[in-house]
Amino acid sequence: MAGMTPKRAQIDSSPAARLLVVGLVAAAGMLIQYASGVEYPTIPPGPIIALVAAAVVAFGPWRRAPVLGLVAAVFISLGGVIATIAGNGFTPQLGDPGAVGGFVGTLVQIAGL
């Protein structure tokens, strides 16, 4: 068996899984909002959840890893809706395009989700 080289691990994912990874990374647009001064907790959980889920979907060895990404996107979306109902979600940022960081960050987040 001399001369045989081991196969390298490849990320074998469907186009849908790749799109999910891109969307979850874009959902981290919450970091743009955070950096521009939009009110968030000291350690915002949304971007952490989105980026960890994107990594699991991209590199996870499980066939059903994309399900975790979908669950994370739904969880973050529901959090945004609940925050909007409470009066401090998407609407203030989308209602003020002059606050470029919050506005663009919110658009990127919503597009990603």
Secondary structure, 3 states (H helix, E strand, C coil): CCCCCCCCCCCCCCHHHHHHHHHHHHHCCHHHHHHCCCCCCCCCHHHHHHHHHHHHHHHCCCCCHHHHHHHHHHHHHHHHHHHHHCCCCHHHHHCCCCCHHHHHHHHHHHHHC
